[in-house]
Structures are given as structure tokens and as C-alpha cells.
Amino acid sequence: MLQFPEEYFEDEVRDGFYVPSMIKRAWATELDVLDEVDRICRKYNITYYAEWGTLLGAIRHAGYVPWDDDLDIGMRREDYVKFCKVAPGEFVEGYQIINFRTNKDFHHFLARVVCKNRICFEDEHLRRYHGFPYLAGLDIYVHDNVSKDKEAQGKCEKTAEYIVAVADAIEAGQMSAADELAAVTRINMICGTDIKVQQDKCQERIELYAAAEKVFATFKDEDCEEMTQMMPYSLYGNHMRIPVKYYERVVRVPFENTTIPVPIGFDAMLKSRYGDYMRLVRNAGGHDYPFYESQKKQLEVLMDFKLPEYTYDEKKAVRAADLDELAGYRKILKNCLDNIDKQIEEIGHMQNVEVIREELVDIQQTVIDMGGLIEKVKGEGTESVRSFEKFCDVIYEIYQGNNADIKAEFDKVKRIIERDIIAKKEELFLVSKASEWKYIENVWKKHKEERDTEIVVAVVPYYYKEYYGSIKKEVNELDKFATDIGAIDSAQYDMELHHPDIIYIQNPFDNENRAIGIDRKYYSDRLKCCTDKLIYIQSFELEEFNESNEREYKNMASFCTVPGVINADVAYVQSYNMRNMYIKKLTEFAGKETESIWNDKIHAKPEWMMNKEHCIANGNGKKKILFYTSISGLMQNSEIAAGKIKNVLDIFKQYSGQIEVVWCVQSLVDTVMEDIDKKLYEQIIAIRNQYNIEQIGHVCSDRDKDMLNSCDAYYGDTSSIVQDYRNAGKPVMIMDYEI
């Protein structure tokens, strides 16, 4: 089985799309199924290849298309028949092929391979398949030959259409007995089969489907230059045609944490299906999303109750109005100062020296306790503690019978404490991941410059969960934060004692996340009791969408209707449009009567709060240009690509005093280009070697996201990175090879 690092299962933003942890678990389970299919195919020399969205994802994303959740592969008919024959005897326990022959409820002309044929909450299964209980696997699409004789191909398609129509009508009870007998007799004559009219109409339909498949596979390899997926992409006038030469060989390319075969003609294939396939287009696809949602609903109907889920609690979402002006150690100090004030006033009216001495001893002990409290909170050597020490000397002098104005001396101490502690605001930034700091950094910068505000940044450890919720591994990223932030371990900060005026959080999940969790003491409802204002700041950025974008809107449940957002006093999100999406989603979740709560609570980030990407340049003040070369650009312009790239780099070299170039060559170029066009690949290697020798700029991988995002402008082939630059407001220019 494949190995996945713990972080793989975290929620993630890919190409501006939010991918929840549960989707990641579905992906991983599907990849395990792919690994088993791949093992069998290698053993029996069966050729398969990525198909449809999986092929697009492999080339454009080196993995899943972020808004897709299924895995598709293809086989030619001969390989498909062979696989279906040998696989059942090779599968590890639990695996199964589902097709119209093995499952009476399956009405498709493809096969589905699953690791379990039912929803399974058994411990062994959940441990093995990443805590994913639902049916998951991959679909195998079948490619059949298309005859060069158009008349023969047309006859084949009409025959297949007729058989499928008859089969479906018989099972649906839409044919009379006489018509059924006549139709089946005719099919037997055409196909040379011996199908009987049966009582079991489902079984009769299955046998007719098998006859249709036999018709699909009519033509031999030597008679064909094209192939197709007969049902549904060649029948009923659709006529999808794929040149066989695209599939003469396959090459393996990276896919998530494994590899997958793709046809050698993937560029032409993808271009014919999707046009400019490197341009990100979010479409809904051909099935419900996520695919396991319907299984979950069926399970709840069967069990007659809903599975456990987070629910709205107004008592936590709305803060009580009767807040004290002060709390924590500042309230303790204020009360102590008020009490000493009263004691000093009483001493002024006392005549008995012994009673006065007792009062002085009591005041001195209170002052010592206050000094100890301040040292505990602020550390040693503060002006406040020094003022207490001087005041204790004054108390001692009075105790010894010497004259001193205790009231005047105490007023000095009181002014210092009120100025440096009681009147000073305290703000706590609770963070966990160094990678998310950039989304809150501008807030920290702004407030740390305020003289009347003390800022503390505390790093909260997070932990990866077992599938049933217990702690698997704890992670503390304190050492990953820049030293100038002055971050401390959250264990060093007593929130109840400090009771900061504001607590900022970035983790909104509490325990409502499948992959990661935090200690209960840092749950949002508990934090809210330790501060006057709890503020959540969205720690990621998505491509803007609206409610008509069904998949994006559905996934909001993973980051919007969660405790940190709901319990916070204020939540800042990336834009006014996203604010509207949050309000709508939260109102649907909590009820129409709560809409005013979210209108007050959810805010768009002001401009000053926005994250600006950090450049990792050499500090030379030059503008950084990302020059991107893709496998698609090279293949579509193979005759002129090398010359164009060399000319572009020569121009960049001429302006090296003003710009710095980061040349990113898509990793697929090194993976497959030599197999596709060795001459062009050698030319690109030579140009890249010279580029490095002349030190024109940097070379980076398309997996080096920090380097890719560090540049100020984009030039080159279309890629999935283009949208990131447009979202960030950076200039984008797509290269024209002809100019």
C-alpha cells in the first residue's frame, strides 16, 4: 500500500479551491485502489492510462484536479477483458470489480474497482483506509476500435443502440411479450447469440448488455486508426474519435505521492477535449460532489438518525453584555491599589501607633504580593516592581518612626502601575502554523507599534488525529517563526491570569476537523471567557466564488460553519464577496433568525490587513519575473520552441540590471519529454545548462511554491499558477511563440 505523510490529510487550498480533509481521505483510498490495479497490470502486462479528469489533473496539477474527487483510468478492450478475467483472483482481501455482470443495479458499460463493496466502520478497515468508511475506488473506461469504413461503423453503432434500448425497455417493463420475443430473436440473429426470454428481466438485460459489448468490439486493430468510448461517447450521434497513435505508448508522470501512466499523445488529447487545458476552469463535472455524500444520506436513512456533527449554540455565539471593565491580573492589581488607598486614608485618622504599625505591615505584604504578581507576569526589573521596592522603603521608615508622606509616595506608585499596566491594552496572537503567519502579520505589525498596547505571540501546538479522534502526533512549530516576532510557547502564557483585551486566532476548528486538533484549553468558547474580544482572521485565500459555484459553496461547511467563526466576536474574511458567502452559509446553518448576528460579526479584511506575498529576492531591489515553460507549450510549438526560449532569455539577460529572472521548467519536461521528442529535450537541456553557467537568474521546480509566488510578474506558457498571480494583482503575460 502507498504511504501518506500525516500532513497529506489536512485541509488544503489548491489553486484557490478549498479541499477538505475528508476529500483527501477519499483521494488516498482511491490511490490505494490504483496501486492495487497497477500491481496487477504490471504483473500481467496490461496497459492502462489516466483518463478524463484524472489525465487532466496528472498533466496540469501532478495530482487530482482540486475540485474533483474521483479517479478515472482507461483500457483498450483487449486489456480490459484480460484485467476483468485475472483481477478477481489477484485482488487482496475486500477488493472487487463492479460492472453490469457482477452487480444487477449497475447500468454502465465500464467497470468500477472498489476496496470494499459496502460502507464499513470496522476498525481494521478504517485503519487501513485512512479513516474513510465509504465506498471508494476507480472507474475503468473502455476504448473500442473505430472502423475506417464509415458505413460499417455506422451499422455497428445503430446495432448497439438498438440492443441497449431493447435491454432497458425489457427491464423497465415497457415491452409486450410479443414485442420482447421478436426483439430478442432479432438480436440473436444479428449477433449470433442465444439469449432467452426470461422471468428475471434484470438477468435478461444483463445478457443483452453483454451482446451490446460484443458489438462494441467488432473491429480489429489492423482495420482501425481511431478508437472511442462507445457508450455513451460514440452512440446516439456523439461520435467521439481518438487517434490510436495517441495511445501507442504510455509514460508515467507524477500523481499525488505516486505515478500514473498517461498516453504519449496526452497534449493533443487534452487540447481536443478542453482547448487551452492549462487554463483553470472550475466546472461541476458529471456526478454529485462529494461522491460519498449520497452514501452518507443513505446510511442515515437506514439508521434512522443523523451522524454526529457540530451544531449551533447561541450561548457561545453571542457574548453576554455584562462584562467587567477589567479582569485577570490587572483587576487584581487595581483592587489592591484601591484597598491600599483606603488603608492609607484610615491610617491618617489613627492615633494608636501599634495599630498603625499593623496596618503598615499589612500594606507592605500587599505590595510585596503585587510585586511578585507583576514579576510573574512581566518578568524582573520592571519600573513597576522598582517603584514597589522604593515604596516598601518608605513604609519601613514610617514603621521606624521617621516622617514621610506615605500618601504622596503611594500616589507615585499608583500612577506608574496605572500607566504601565492597568491602562495598557494587552493583545494575544494565538498561532500554530508558521505558514499561516503571513495572513495575520499585518495586524501584528500595526498593533505592536501602538505605545499603549502590549503584544504577545504564543504558538499553540497542534496534533494529528487518529481516525477516531485521539492524538496521533503533536507538532510544535515555535522554532519555525522568525525570531523578530518574539513568539513564545503557549504553555508559558497564563490566559486566565493575563485576560488580554483581545485574542486573535487563526485556527477556527477547535475539534471539528478530521485531520488536526488542539488542546481543549484553546477551544474558541474557552478562549472567549479569557478575553474581552475574540477575533478570528481567515488564514487562507480562495478564488472568489458565489453560491452558484456548488462545489466551492458546499465546501464552506469545512471552514465557515465551525466553532472559531461562530464563537468569535469578530471574524475577518478575505473580501466583501466572501463576507456575503459566510453570512449566507452561516444563516442556512444556524437559522434565518440568526442573520443579524452574522451581519454584525463577519467583516471583510480592510486593505491594510491584506497579505502581500513575500519576495525572497537577493535584496538587490530588482523586479522578479517568473518565466514559465510547460510541457504543453513545448509540444505544441516543437519546431520553434527552443529558438523562442533562447531569444527570450537573451532579452532577459540584456535587462539583468533591472530584472531578476526565475525560470521554471515544468517537472513533466524532465519526466517525459525525452520519450516524446528527444531532440527538443536535448535543446532545452542545453539552454538550461547555459542559463545556469551565465547565472542569468534562478531555475526552480513547479513544486517550489514559495519561489513561484515570490515573483512580481508572470511571463510564459499558460499554467495553473497564472490564476494565483491574477488573484494577487500581479501582471500576467502569456508568451506567443510566433512573435
ABEGO torsion letter per residue (X at the ends): XBBBBAAAABBBBBGGBBBBAAAAAAAAAAAAAAAAAAAAAAAAGBBBBBBEAAAAAAAAAGEBBAABABBBBBBBAAAAAAAAAAAAAABBBGBBBBBAAABAABABBBBBBBABABBBABAAAAAAAGGBABBBEBBBBBBBBBBABAAAAAAAAAAAAAAAAAAAAAAAGABBAAAAAAAAAAAAAAAGBBBBBBABAAAAAAAAAAAAAAAAAABBAAABABBBBAOAAABGGAGBBBBAAAAABBBBBBBEABBBBBBAAAAAAAAAAAEBAABBBBBAEABBOBAAAAAAAAAAAAAGBBBBBBBBBAAAABBBABBBABBEAAAAAAAAAAAAAAAAAAAAABABAAAAAAAAAAAAAAAAAAAAAAAAAAEBGBAAAAAAAAAAAAAAAAAAGBBBBAAAAAAAAAAAAAAAAAABBBBBBBBABAAAAAAAAAAAAAAAABAABBBBBBBBBBBBBBAAGBBABBBBAAAABBAAAGBBBAAABBAAAAGBABBBBABAAEAABAABBBBAAABAAAAAAABABBBBBBABBBBBBBAABAAAAAAAAAAABBAAAAABABBBBABAAAAAAAAAAAAAAAEAAAAAAAAAABBBBBAAABBBBBBABAGAGBBBBBBBBBAAAAAAAAAAAAAAAAAAAAAAAAAAAABBBBBBBBAAAAAAAAAABAAAAAAAAAAAAAAAAAGABBBBBAABAAAAAABABBBEBBBAAAAAAAAAGBBBBBBBAAX
